[in-house]
Amino acid sequence: MALLEVTNLDVRFGLRQGEVRALRDVNFTLERGERLGIVGESGAGKSVAAFSLLNLIAKPGFIAGGSINFEGKTLNTMSERGLRKVRGNRISMIFQDPMMTLNPVLSIGEQMVECLKAHRRISGKEARAICLDKLRQVQIPSPETRLDQYPHELSGGMRQRVIIAIALLLDPDIIIADEPTTALDVTIQAEIMALLLELCEQHNVGLILITHDLGVVSQVTQRMLVMYAGRVIEQGPTREIINDPQHPYTQGLINALPQMATPGEKLNQIRGSMPSLSNLPSGCAFHPRCNFINRADGKPRPACTEQVPGFVESGNCRVACHMVAEMIEDRRLKEETS
């Protein structure tokens, strides 16, 4: 049994004009010590998926269906008391902005000790010793001094290291990192991601990395999910997807990377924008932006505009695309007739 198993997850937001489905039929697993990346444009549903795992969806959002199983226990039906034993203890989360995560009126030490005492019965002296050890692990210089400082006294990179130290305080089984380097400059981003990867490998911690940066995903994760308009449209081994993307949307994301453009020319981009979840196109949600909607005869595939694509197996990956399904079927027929 996988450490974490998400099955047919359906998340909705109740609005005046009706319910909006933010996630639909999301399925994935995470093994102990495995690193999983979730990528996609803004509005794809990445952060909603992350918050759903710990039932942190703010009203009017709610989990409408599916299950989230952690070590055989269903988190989305668990009581609030039961969830408190999991949040921050067995599953930790690193949020986007450390200044929004850390309390500005409490010292770093007070916040770390408070986190420890919420889950363990230990003395203040023992808690402080654990805090110092975690700060050393995330390579913060002069940890004794930092414990008594306040968040505004630290740099952005240092604050993010503190957040990682807090995430590791209770030796969790899973860390969910939601865009953990968004507010940092490029060199600090690389340092933070290298540190996070090293710590996860040392402690055999599962990592779910939410990001729009395919470069980071390719360096850090072993498997990845590509999301579009609240649905997973491609998933599989990271290397396989990066080297040979199957879904036109995944191809567009990779082609949009700066290194894929010819020097001196405009960057490649996916035409159009992410559709509103309250007004999704019929059929495949990506079809208005897809460059491969037409068949060989130049006519659009009716399935693309009329039917939501199911998953097909392509190598070690699963892809939700009518074109890919058509290509796989054509290949099968050729092999049978040859």
Rosetta blueprint (number, residue, H / E / L):
1 M L
2 A L
3 L L
4 L E
5 E E
6 V E
7 T E
8 N E
9 L E
10 D E
11 V E
12 R E
13 F E
14 G E
15 L E
16 R L
17 Q L
18 G E
19 E E
20 V E
21 R E
22 A E
23 L E
24 R E
25 D E
26 V E
27 N E
28 F E
29 T E
30 L E
31 E L
32 R L
33 G L
34 E L
35 R E
36 L E
37 G E
38 I E
39 V E
40 G L
41 E L
42 S L
43 G L
44 A L
45 G L
46 K H
47 S H
48 V H
49 A H
50 A H
51 F H
52 S H
53 L H
54 L L
55 N L
56 L L
57 I L
58 A L
59 K L
60 P L
61 G E
62 F E
63 I E
64 A E
65 G E
66 G E
67 S E
68 I E
69 N E
70 F E
71 E L
72 G L
73 K E
74 T E
75 L H
76 N H
77 T H
78 M L
79 S L
80 E H
81 R H
82 G H
83 L H
84 R H
85 K H
86 V H
87 R E
88 G L
89 N L
90 R L
91 I E
92 S E
93 M E
94 I E
95 F L
96 Q L
97 D L
98 P H
99 M H
100 M H
101 T H
102 L L
103 N L
104 P L
105 V L
106 L L
107 S L
108 I H
109 G H
110 E H
111 Q H
112 M H
113 V H
114 E H
115 C H
116 L H
117 K H
118 A H
119 H H
120 R L
121 R L
122 I L
123 S L
124 G H
125 K H
126 E H
127 A H
128 R H
129 A H
130 I H
131 C H
132 L H
133 D H
134 K H
135 L H
136 R H
137 Q H
138 V L
139 Q L
140 I L
141 P L
142 S L
143 P H
144 E H
145 T H
146 R H
147 L H
148 D L
149 Q L
150 Y L
151 P H
152 H H
153 E H
154 L L
155 S L
156 G H
157 G H
158 M H
159 R H
160 Q H
161 R H
162 V H
163 I H
164 I H
165 A H
166 I H
167 A H
168 L H
169 L L
170 L L
171 D L
172 P L
173 D L
174 I E
175 I E
176 I E
177 A E
178 D E
179 E L
180 P L
181 T L
182 T L
183 A L
184 L L
185 D L
186 V H
187 T H
188 I H
189 Q H
190 A H
191 E H
192 I H
193 M H
194 A H
195 L H
196 L H
197 L H
198 E H
199 L H
200 C H
201 E H
202 Q H
203 H H
204 N L
205 V L
206 G E
207 L E
208 I E
209 L E
210 I E
211 T L
212 H L
213 D L
214 L H
215 G H
216 V H
217 V H
218 S H
219 Q H
220 V H
221 T L
222 Q L
223 R E
224 M E
225 L E
226 V E
227 M E
228 Y E
229 A L
230 G L
231 R E
232 V E
233 I E
234 E E
235 Q E
236 G E
237 P E
238 T H
239 R H
240 E H
241 I H
242 I H
243 N H
244 D L
245 P L
246 Q L
247 H L
248 P H
249 Y H
250 T H
251 Q H
252 G H
253 L H
254 I H
255 N H
256 A L
257 L L
258 P H
259 Q H
260 M H
261 A L
262 T L
263 P L
264 G L
265 E L
266 K L
267 L L
268 N L
269 Q L
270 I L
271 R L
272 G L
273 S L
274 M L
275 P L
276 S L
277 L L
278 S L
279 N L
280 L L
281 P L
282 S L
283 G L
284 C L
285 A L
286 F L
287 H H
288 P H
289 R H
290 C L
291 N L
292 F L
293 I L
294 N E
295 R L
296 A L
297 D L
298 G L
299 K L
300 P E
301 R L
302 P H
303 A H
304 C H
305 T H
306 E H
307 Q L
308 V L
309 P L
310 G L
311 F E
312 V E
313 E E
314 S E
315 G L
316 N L
317 C E
318 R E
319 V E
320 A E
321 C L
322 H H
323 M H
324 V H
325 A H
326 E H
327 M H
328 I H
329 E H
330 D H
331 R H
332 R H
333 L H
334 K H
335 E H
336 E H
337 T H
338 S L
